[in-house]
Amino acid sequence: MATTIEHDGPVPVHRQLADILRDQILSGHIEPDCALPSEADIRQRYGVLPEDVRRAIQELSDEGLVYILADQGAYVSSRAEETGGG
């Protein structure tokens, strides 16, 4: 499982970040109905821009792995259990 972002690599930063978060979800590291780390925490940990965090989370939401609650953040969907997480 990748845990670092290659800022000058061929894969966009938001896609790398989505892959990292997806791996954490599917491995059960972040369980269903648990919150993802905050945007600020993700930015600090991986050294990425706010828009990269938002795009990565939106990608996971589009896949049904997370759901977003206004003003509360993103949470792992129960669908993650169906696909191998949790």
ZAVEXDREN-497608 format. One line per field, with one value per atom (N, C-alpha, C, O, CB): atom name; x, y, z. Coordinates in Angstrom, 1 decimal. Glycine has a CB too. Layout:
! residues N
at = c(CA,...)
east = c(X,...)
north = c(Y,...)
up = c(Z,...)
This chain:
! residues 86
at = c(N,CA,C,O,CB,N,CA,C,O,CB,N,CA,C,O,CB,N,CA,C,O,CB,N,CA,C,O,CB,N,CA,C,O,CB,N,CA,C,O,CB,N,CA,C,O,CB,N,CA,C,O,CB,N,CA,C,O,CB,N,CA,C,O,CB,N,CA,C,O,CB,N,CA,C,O,CB,N,CA,C,O,CB,N,CA,C,O,CB,N,CA,C,O,CB,N,CA,C,O,CB,N,CA,C,O,CB,N,CA,C,O,CB,N,CA,C,O,CB,N,CA,C,O,CB,N,CA,C,O,CB,N,CA,C,O,CB,N,CA,C,O,CB,N,CA,C,O,CB,N,CA,C,O,CB,N,CA,C,O,CB,N,CA,C,O,CB,N,CA,C,O,CB,N,CA,C,O,CB,N,CA,C,O,CB,N,CA,C,O,CB,N,CA,C,O,CB,N,CA,C,O,CB,N,CA,C,O,CB,N,CA,C,O,CB,N,CA,C,O,CB,N,CA,C,O,CB,N,CA,C,O,CB,N,CA,C,O,CB,N,CA,C,O,CB,N,CA,C,O,CB,N,CA,C,O,CB,N,CA,C,O,CB,N,CA,C,O,CB,N,CA,C,O,CB,N,CA,C,O,CB,N,CA,C,O,CB,N,CA,C,O,CB,N,CA,C,O,CB,N,CA,C,O,CB,N,CA,C,O,CB,N,CA,C,O,CB,N,CA,C,O,CB,N,CA,C,O,CB,N,CA,C,O,CB,N,CA,C,O,CB,N,CA,C,O,CB,N,CA,C,O,CB,N,CA,C,O,CB,N,CA,C,O,CB,N,CA,C,O,CB,N,CA,C,O,CB,N,CA,C,O,CB,N,CA,C,O,CB,N,CA,C,O,CB,N,CA,C,O,CB,N,CA,C,O,CB,N,CA,C,O,CB,N,CA,C,O,CB,N,CA,C,O,CB,N,CA,C,O,CB,N,CA,C,O,CB,N,CA,C,O,CB,N,CA,C,O,CB,N,CA,C,O,CB,N,CA,C,O,CB,N,CA,C,O,CB,N,CA,C,O,CB,N,CA,C,O,CB,N,CA,C,O,CB,N,CA,C,O,CB,N,CA,C,O,CB,N,CA,C,O,CB,N,CA,C,O,CB,N,CA,C,O,CB)
east = c(0.8,0.0,0.9,1.7,-1.0,0.7,1.4,1.0,-0.1,1.2,2.0,1.7,2.3,2.2,2.2,2.9,3.5,2.9,2.5,5.0,3.0,2.5,3.7,4.7,1.6,3.7,4.8,4.3,3.5,5.2,4.7,4.2,4.5,3.8,4.6,5.6,6.0,5.9,6.4,7.5,5.1,4.9,3.9,3.2,4.6,3.7,2.8,1.3,0.4,3.1,1.1,-0.3,-0.7,0.1,-0.4,-1.8,-2.2,-2.3,-2.6,-3.6,-2.0,-1.9,-3.2,-3.2,-1.5,-4.3,-5.6,-5.9,-6.5,-6.8,-5.5,-5.7,-4.8,-5.3,-5.3,-3.6,-2.7,-3.3,-3.3,-1.3,-3.8,-4.4,-5.7,-5.9,-4.8,-6.5,-7.7,-7.3,-7.9,-8.5,-6.2,-5.7,-5.3,-5.6,-4.5,-4.6,-4.2,-5.4,-5.4,-3.2,-6.3,-7.5,-8.3,-8.9,-8.3,-8.4,-9.2,-8.6,-9.3,-9.2,-7.2,-6.6,-6.8,-7.0,-5.0,-6.8,-7.1,-8.5,-8.8,-6.9,-9.5,-10.9,-11.0,-11.6,-11.8,-10.5,-10.7,-10.0,-10.4,-10.3,-8.9,-8.2,-8.8,-8.4,-6.7,-9.8,-10.4,-9.8,-10.2,-10.5,-8.7,-8.0,-9.0,-8.9,-6.8,-9.9,-10.9,-12.2,-12.5,-10.9,-13.0,-14.1,-15.4,-15.4,-14.4,-16.4,-17.6,-18.3,-18.2,-18.6,-18.8,-19.4,-18.5,-18.9,-20.5,-17.2,-16.2,-15.8,-15.8,-14.9,-15.4,-15.0,-13.6,-12.7,-15.0,-13.5,-12.1,-11.4,-12.0,-12.1,-10.0,-9.3,-9.8,-10.3,-7.8,-9.7,-10.1,-9.3,-8.2,-10.0,-9.8,-9.1,-7.7,-6.7,-9.9,-7.7,-6.5,-5.5,-4.3,-6.8,-5.9,-5.0,-4.5,-3.3,-5.8,-5.3,-4.8,-3.8,-2.8,-6.0,-4.1,-3.2,-1.9,-0.8,-3.8,-1.9,-0.6,0.2,1.4,-0.9,-0.5,0.1,0.8,1.9,-0.9,0.1,0.6,1.1,1.7,-0.5,1.1,1.6,0.9,1.5,3.1,-0.4,-1.2,-2.1,-2.3,-2.1,-2.6,-3.4,-4.9,-5.3,-3.4,-5.6,-7.0,-7.8,-8.7,-7.7,-7.6,-8.4,-8.1,-8.9,-8.1,-6.9,-6.5,-7.3,-7.7,-5.0,-7.4,-8.1,-9.6,-10.1,-8.0,-10.2,-11.6,-11.8,-12.8,-12.0,-11.0,-11.1,-11.0,-11.7,-10.1,-10.1,-9.9,-11.1,-11.6,-8.6,-11.6,-12.8,-14.0,-14.8,-13.1,-14.1,-15.2,-15.2,-16.2,-15.2,-13.9,-13.7,-14.2,-14.9,-12.3,-13.9,-14.3,-15.8,-16.5,-13.6,-16.4,-17.8,-18.5,-19.5,-18.2,-18.0,-18.5,-18.5,-19.4,-17.7,-17.5,-17.4,-18.3,-18.5,-15.9,-18.9,-19.8,-19.0,-19.6,-20.6,-17.7,-16.9,-17.1,-16.9,-15.5,-17.4,-17.6,-18.9,-19.3,-16.4,-19.4,-20.5,-20.1,-19.4,-21.9,-20.7,-20.3,-21.5,-22.6,-19.7,-21.2,-22.3,-21.9,-20.8,-22.5,-22.7,-22.4,-22.0,-22.6,-23.6,-20.9,-20.3,-19.9,-19.6,-21.3,-19.8,-19.4,-18.3,-17.6,-20.6,-18.0,-16.9,-17.4,-18.6,-16.0,-16.4,-16.7,-16.6,-15.7,-15.7,-17.4,-17.5,-17.5,-17.9,-18.8,-16.9,-16.8,-18.2,-18.9,-15.8,-18.6,-19.9,-19.9,-18.8,-20.2,-21.0,-21.1,-20.8,-20.5,-22.5,-20.8,-20.5,-19.0,-18.6,-20.7,-18.2,-16.8,-16.7,-15.8,-16.0,-17.6,-17.6,-17.9,-17.4,-18.7,-18.9,-19.2,-18.1,-18.0,-20.4,-17.2,-16.1,-14.8,-13.7,-15.8,-14.8,-13.7,-13.1,-12.1,-12.6,-13.7,-13.2,-14.0,-15.0,-13.2,-13.5,-14.2,-14.2,-14.8,-15.5)
north = c(-1.2,0.0,1.2,1.4,0.0,2.1,3.4,4.3,4.3,4.1,5.0,5.9,7.3,8.1,5.3,7.5,8.8,9.2,8.4,8.7,10.5,11.2,11.6,12.2,12.4,11.2,11.6,12.8,12.7,10.4,14.0,15.3,15.6,16.2,16.4,15.0,15.3,14.1,14.0,15.8,13.1,11.8,12.0,13.0,10.7,10.9,10.9,10.8,11.1,9.8,10.3,10.1,11.4,11.8,8.9,12.0,13.2,13.0,11.9,13.7,14.1,14.0,13.5,12.7,15.4,14.1,13.7,12.2,11.6,14.5,11.6,10.2,9.4,8.3,9.9,9.8,9.1,9.1,8.1,9.7,10.3,10.4,9.5,8.9,11.9,9.5,8.6,7.2,6.4,8.9,6.8,5.4,5.1,4.0,5.2,6.0,5.8,5.6,4.7,6.9,6.5,6.5,5.3,4.6,7.7,4.9,3.7,2.5,1.6,3.5,2.4,1.2,1.2,0.1,1.3,2.3,2.4,1.9,1.2,3.8,2.3,1.9,0.4,-0.3,2.7,-0.1,-1.5,-2.5,-3.6,-1.7,-2.0,-2.8,-2.9,-3.6,-2.4,-2.0,-1.9,-1.0,-0.9,-3.3,-0.3,0.6,1.8,2.2,1.2,2.2,3.1,2.3,1.9,4.4,2.1,1.3,2.0,3.2,0.7,1.2,1.8,2.7,2.4,0.7,3.8,4.9,5.6,6.5,4.2,5.4,6.2,7.4,7.2,5.4,8.5,9.6,9.4,8.8,10.9,10.0,10.1,11.1,12.0,10.4,11.2,12.3,13.6,13.6,12.1,14.7,16.0,16.4,15.9,17.0,17.3,17.8,18.4,18.2,18.9,19.1,19.7,18.6,18.8,20.6,17.6,16.5,15.8,15.5,15.4,15.6,14.9,15.9,15.4,14.6,17.1,18.1,18.1,18.0,19.5,18.1,18.1,16.8,16.8,18.4,15.7,14.4,14.1,13.6,13.3,14.5,14.2,15.3,15.2,13.5,16.5,17.7,18.0,18.3,17.5,18.0,18.2,19.5,20.0,17.0,19.9,21.1,20.8,19.6,21.8,21.8,21.5,20.9,20.0,22.8,21.5,21.0,19.5,18.8,21.8,19.1,17.7,16.8,15.7,17.4,17.2,16.5,16.4,15.3,17.1,17.5,17.5,16.6,15.9,18.9,16.7,15.8,14.3,13.5,16.2,14.0,12.6,12.1,11.0,12.4,12.9,12.5,12.4,11.5,13.4,13.3,13.2,12.0,11.3,14.5,11.6,10.4,9.1,8.3,10.2,9.1,8.0,8.0,7.0,8.1,9.2,9.4,8.8,8.1,10.8,9.2,8.7,7.2,6.6,9.4,6.6,5.1,4.5,3.3,4.7,5.3,4.8,4.3,3.7,3.7,4.6,4.2,5.1,4.7,4.1,6.4,7.3,8.1,8.2,8.3,8.7,9.6,10.9,10.9,9.1,12.0,13.3,13.9,14.0,14.2,14.4,15.1,16.6,16.9,14.5,17.5,18.9,19.3,19.0,19.7,20.1,20.6,19.6,19.9,21.5,18.3,17.3,16.4,15.7,16.4,16.4,15.7,14.5,14.3,15.3,13.6,12.4,11.2,11.1,12.3,10.2,9.0,7.8,7.8,9.0,6.7,5.5,4.9,4.8,4.5,4.5,3.9,2.4,1.8,4.0,1.9,0.5,-0.4,-1.5,0.1,0.2,-0.4,-0.9,-1.9,0.5,-0.3,-0.7,-2.1,-2.8,0.3,-2.5,-3.9,-4.9,-5.9,-4.1,-4.5,-5.3,-5.5,-6.5,-4.7,-4.6,-4.6,-5.1,-5.0,-3.3,-5.5,-6.1,-5.4,-5.8,-6.2,-4.2,-3.5,-3.8,-4.5,-2.0,-3.3,-3.4,-4.7,-4.9,-3.0)
up = c(0.0,0.0,0.0,0.9,1.2,-1.0,-1.1,0.1,0.5,-2.4,0.7,1.7,1.5,2.4,3.0,0.4,0.0,-1.3,-2.1,0.1,-1.5,-2.7,-3.5,-3.0,-2.5,-4.8,-5.7,-6.5,-7.4,-6.7,-6.0,-6.5,-8.0,-8.7,-5.7,-8.4,-9.8,-10.7,-11.8,-9.9,-10.2,-11.0,-12.1,-12.2,-10.0,-12.9,-14.0,-13.5,-14.3,-14.9,-12.3,-11.8,-11.0,-10.1,-10.9,-11.3,-10.6,-9.1,-8.6,-11.1,-8.3,-6.9,-6.3,-5.4,-6.3,-6.8,-6.2,-6.4,-5.6,-6.8,-7.5,-7.8,-6.9,-6.4,-9.3,-6.6,-5.7,-4.3,-3.6,-5.7,-3.9,-2.6,-2.5,-1.5,-2.3,-3.5,-3.5,-3.4,-2.7,-4.8,-4.0,-3.9,-2.5,-2.0,-4.9,-1.9,-0.5,0.4,1.2,0.0,0.3,1.2,0.9,1.8,1.0,-0.4,-0.8,-0.1,0.4,-2.3,-0.2,0.4,1.9,2.5,0.2,2.6,4.0,4.3,5.3,4.6,3.5,3.6,3.4,4.2,2.7,2.3,1.9,2.8,2.9,0.5,3.4,4.3,5.7,6.6,4.4,5.9,7.2,8.2,9.4,7.8,7.7,8.6,9.1,10.2,7.9,8.1,8.5,8.3,7.2,7.6,9.3,9.3,8.8,8.9,10.7,8.4,7.9,9.0,10.2,7.6,8.5,9.3,10.2,11.0,10.2,10.1,10.7,9.8,8.6,11.1,10.4,9.6,9.0,9.6,10.5,7.8,7.3,8.1,8.7,5.7,8.0,8.7,8.1,6.9,8.5,8.8,8.3,7.1,6.9,9.5,6.4,5.2,5.7,5.0,4.5,6.8,7.3,7.6,7.3,8.5,8.3,8.6,7.4,7.4,9.5,6.4,5.2,4.5,4.0,4.2,4.4,3.7,4.4,3.8,3.8,5.7,6.5,6.3,6.1,8.0,6.5,6.4,5.0,5.0,6.7,4.0,2.6,1.9,0.7,1.8,2.4,1.8,0.5,-0.5,1.5,0.5,-0.7,-0.6,0.5,-1.1,-1.7,-1.7,-1.4,-1.5,-3.1,-0.8,-0.5,-1.6,-1.4,0.0,-2.8,-4.0,-4.3,-4.8,-5.2,-4.0,-4.2,-3.2,-3.6,-4.1,-2.0,-1.0,-1.4,-1.4,0.4,-1.8,-2.2,-3.4,-3.4,-2.5,-4.4,-5.6,-5.2,-5.7,-6.7,-4.3,-3.9,-3.2,-3.5,-3.1,-2.3,-1.5,-2.5,-2.3,-0.4,-3.4,-4.3,-5.2,-5.5,-5.3,-5.6,-6.4,-5.6,-6.1,-6.7,-4.3,-3.4,-3.2,-3.1,-2.1,-3.1,-3.0,-4.3,-4.2,-2.7,-5.4,-6.7,-6.8,-7.5,-7.9,-6.2,-6.2,-5.1,-5.1,-5.9,-4.3,-3.2,-2.0,-1.1,-3.8,-1.9,-0.7,0.5,1.6,-1.1,0.2,1.3,1.0,-0.2,1.4,2.0,1.9,2.6,3.6,2.4,2.1,2.6,3.3,2.8,1.5,4.6,5.3,5.4,5.8,6.7,4.9,4.9,6.3,7.3,4.5,6.3,7.6,8.6,9.7,8.2,8.2,9.1,8.6,9.4,9.5,7.3,6.7,5.9,5.6,7.8,5.6,4.8,5.7,6.6,3.7,5.5,6.3,5.4,4.3,7.2,5.9,5.1,5.0,6.0,5.8,3.8,3.6,4.0,4.0,2.1,4.3,4.5,3.3,3.4,5.1,2.1,0.9,0.9,0.3,-0.3,1.7,1.9,2.4,2.0,2.8,3.2,3.7,2.6,2.5,4.9,1.7,0.6,-0.4,-1.1,-0.1,-0.4,-1.4,-0.8,-1.4,-2.1,0.5,1.1,2.3,2.9,0.1,2.6,3.8,5.0,5.0,3.5,6.2,7.4,8.0,9.1,7.3)
